[in-house]
Amino acid sequence: MLTRQQRGLAIPGLFRMMDDQALDSTTRTWVFQALREISGEDFGDNRAAWKNWTASAQPNTPRL
């Protein structure tokens, strides 16, 4: 099982996937689900809200 910090390291990759227009809708849904589970936040599929969150998140949260 991964620690919270280890799961947080996936955030930059999930953000890259979130912006990938070639991603199919199912995979895109999984990206947002993973972000919700890792962060404990729920901004749905609102990319701007997620980017705002990461910009204002705690100092130990991985940044883009």
PAPA-274208 format. One record per atom (N, C-alpha, C): residue number from 1; residue in three letters; atom name; x, y, z. Coordinates in steps of 0.1 Angstrom, whole numbers, plus 5000, padded with zeros to 4 digits. Layout:
residues N
R|tilo|miba|tike|x|y|z
R|NUM|ALA|CA|X|Y|Z
...
***
This chain:
residues 64
R|tilo|miba|tike|x|y|z
R|1|MET|N|5008|4988|5000
R|1|MET|CA|5000|5000|5000
R|1|MET|C|5009|5012|5000
R|2|LEU|N|5005|5022|4993
R|2|LEU|CA|5013|5035|4992
R|2|LEU|C|5009|5044|5003
R|3|THR|N|5019|5052|5007
R|3|THR|CA|5016|5062|5017
R|3|THR|C|5009|5074|5010
R|4|ARG|N|5004|5083|5019
R|4|ARG|CA|4998|5095|5013
R|4|ARG|C|5008|5103|5005
R|5|GLN|N|5020|5104|5010
R|5|GLN|CA|5030|5112|5003
R|5|GLN|C|5033|5105|4989
R|6|GLN|N|5034|5092|4989
R|6|GLN|CA|5037|5085|4976
R|6|GLN|C|5026|5087|4967
R|7|ARG|N|5013|5086|4971
R|7|ARG|CA|5002|5088|4962
R|7|ARG|C|5002|5103|4957
R|8|GLY|N|5006|5112|4965
R|8|GLY|CA|5007|5126|4961
R|8|GLY|C|5017|5128|4950
R|9|LEU|N|5027|5120|4949
R|9|LEU|CA|5036|5121|4938
R|9|LEU|C|5030|5118|4924
R|10|ALA|N|5018|5112|4924
R|10|ALA|CA|5011|5109|4911
R|10|ALA|C|5004|5122|4906
R|11|ILE|N|5002|5132|4914
R|11|ILE|CA|4994|5143|4910
R|11|ILE|C|4999|5150|4898
R|12|PRO|N|5012|5153|4896
R|12|PRO|CA|5016|5160|4884
R|12|PRO|C|5013|5151|4871
R|13|GLY|N|5015|5138|4872
R|13|GLY|CA|5011|5130|4861
R|13|GLY|C|4997|5130|4858
R|14|LEU|N|4988|5130|4868
R|14|LEU|CA|4974|5130|4866
R|14|LEU|C|4970|5144|4860
R|15|PHE|N|4977|5154|4864
R|15|PHE|CA|4974|5167|4858
R|15|PHE|C|4977|5167|4843
R|16|ARG|N|4988|5161|4839
R|16|ARG|CA|4992|5160|4825
R|16|ARG|C|4981|5152|4817
R|17|MET|N|4977|5141|4824
R|17|MET|CA|4966|5133|4817
R|17|MET|C|4953|5141|4816
R|18|MET|N|4950|5149|4826
R|18|MET|CA|4938|5156|4826
R|18|MET|C|4937|5166|4814
R|19|ASP|N|4948|5171|4810
R|19|ASP|CA|4949|5180|4799
R|19|ASP|C|4951|5173|4785
R|20|ASP|N|4952|5160|4785
R|20|ASP|CA|4955|5152|4773
R|20|ASP|C|4942|5151|4765
R|21|GLN|N|4940|5158|4754
R|21|GLN|CA|4928|5157|4746
R|21|GLN|C|4926|5144|4739
R|22|ALA|N|4936|5136|4738
R|22|ALA|CA|4935|5123|4732
R|22|ALA|C|4930|5112|4741
R|23|LEU|N|4928|5115|4754
R|23|LEU|CA|4924|5106|4764
R|23|LEU|C|4909|5102|4761
R|24|ASP|N|4905|5090|4763
R|24|ASP|CA|4891|5086|4761
R|24|ASP|C|4884|5090|4774
R|25|SER|N|4870|5090|4773
R|25|SER|CA|4862|5095|4784
R|25|SER|C|4863|5087|4797
R|26|THR|N|4865|5074|4795
R|26|THR|CA|4866|5065|4807
R|26|THR|C|4879|5067|4814
R|27|THR|N|4890|5068|4807
R|27|THR|CA|4902|5071|4813
R|27|THR|C|4902|5085|4820
R|28|ARG|N|4896|5095|4813
R|28|ARG|CA|4895|5108|4819
R|28|ARG|C|4887|5107|4832
R|29|THR|N|4877|5100|4833
R|29|THR|CA|4869|5098|4845
R|29|THR|C|4878|5092|4856
R|30|TRP|N|4886|5082|4853
R|30|TRP|CA|4895|5076|4863
R|30|TRP|C|4905|5086|4868
R|31|VAL|N|4910|5095|4859
R|31|VAL|CA|4920|5105|4863
R|31|VAL|C|4913|5114|4874
R|32|PHE|N|4901|5119|4872
R|32|PHE|CA|4895|5127|4882
R|32|PHE|C|4891|5120|4894
R|33|GLN|N|4888|5107|4893
R|33|GLN|CA|4885|5099|4905
R|33|GLN|C|4898|5097|4913
R|34|ALA|N|4909|5095|4907
R|34|ALA|CA|4922|5093|4914
R|34|ALA|C|4926|5106|4921
R|35|LEU|N|4923|5118|4914
R|35|LEU|CA|4926|5131|4921
R|35|LEU|C|4917|5133|4933
R|36|ARG|N|4905|5129|4932
R|36|ARG|CA|4896|5130|4944
R|36|ARG|C|4901|5121|4955
R|37|GLU|N|4904|5109|4952
R|37|GLU|CA|4909|5099|4963
R|37|GLU|C|4922|5104|4969
R|38|ILE|N|4931|5108|4961
R|38|ILE|CA|4944|5112|4966
R|38|ILE|C|4943|5125|4975
R|39|SER|N|4935|5135|4970
R|39|SER|CA|4935|5148|4976
R|39|SER|C|4924|5149|4987
R|40|GLY|N|4914|5141|4986
R|40|GLY|CA|4903|5143|4996
R|40|GLY|C|4894|5154|4992
R|41|GLU|N|4896|5160|4980
R|41|GLU|CA|4888|5172|4975
R|41|GLU|C|4879|5166|4964
R|42|ASP|N|4869|5174|4961
R|42|ASP|CA|4860|5170|4950
R|42|ASP|C|4856|5182|4941
R|43|PHE|N|4864|5184|4931
R|43|PHE|CA|4861|5195|4921
R|43|PHE|C|4855|5189|4908
R|44|GLY|N|4850|5177|4909
R|44|GLY|CA|4845|5170|4897
R|44|GLY|C|4855|5170|4886
R|45|ASP|N|4850|5174|4874
R|45|ASP|CA|4860|5173|4863
R|45|ASP|C|4863|5188|4859
R|46|ASN|N|4863|5197|4868
R|46|ASN|CA|4866|5211|4866
R|46|ASN|C|4882|5213|4867
R|47|ARG|N|4888|5213|4855
R|47|ARG|CA|4902|5214|4854
R|47|ARG|C|4908|5227|4861
R|48|ALA|N|4901|5238|4859
R|48|ALA|CA|4905|5250|4865
R|48|ALA|C|4905|5250|4880
R|49|ALA|N|4895|5244|4886
R|49|ALA|CA|4894|5242|4900
R|49|ALA|C|4905|5234|4906
R|50|TRP|N|4908|5223|4899
R|50|TRP|CA|4919|5214|4903
R|50|TRP|C|4932|5221|4903
R|51|LYS|N|4935|5229|4892
R|51|LYS|CA|4947|5237|4891
R|51|LYS|C|4948|5247|4902
R|52|ASN|N|4937|5254|4905
R|52|ASN|CA|4937|5263|4916
R|52|ASN|C|4940|5256|4929
R|53|TRP|N|4935|5244|4931
R|53|TRP|CA|4937|5237|4943
R|53|TRP|C|4952|5234|4945
R|54|THR|N|4958|5229|4934
R|54|THR|CA|4972|5225|4936
R|54|THR|C|4981|5238|4938
R|55|ALA|N|4977|5249|4932
R|55|ALA|CA|4985|5261|4934
R|55|ALA|C|4984|5266|4948
R|56|SER|N|4973|5263|4955
R|56|SER|CA|4971|5269|4969
R|56|SER|C|4972|5258|4979
R|57|ALA|N|4976|5245|4975
R|57|ALA|CA|4976|5234|4985
R|57|ALA|C|4988|5236|4994
R|58|GLN|N|4988|5227|5004
R|58|GLN|CA|4998|5227|5015
R|58|GLN|C|5012|5226|5008
R|59|PRO|N|5022|5231|5015
R|59|PRO|CA|5036|5231|5010
R|59|PRO|C|5041|5217|5006
R|60|ASN|N|5036|5207|5013
R|60|ASN|CA|5042|5193|5010
R|60|ASN|C|5034|5186|4999
R|61|THR|N|5024|5193|4993
R|61|THR|CA|5017|5187|4981
R|61|THR|C|5025|5190|4969
R|62|PRO|N|5027|5179|4961
R|62|PRO|CA|5035|5180|4949
R|62|PRO|C|5029|5191|4939
R|63|ARG|N|5037|5199|4933
R|63|ARG|CA|5033|5209|4924
R|63|ARG|C|5035|5204|4910
R|64|LEU|N|5029|5211|4901
R|64|LEU|CA|5031|5209|4886
R|64|LEU|C|5044|5214|4882
***
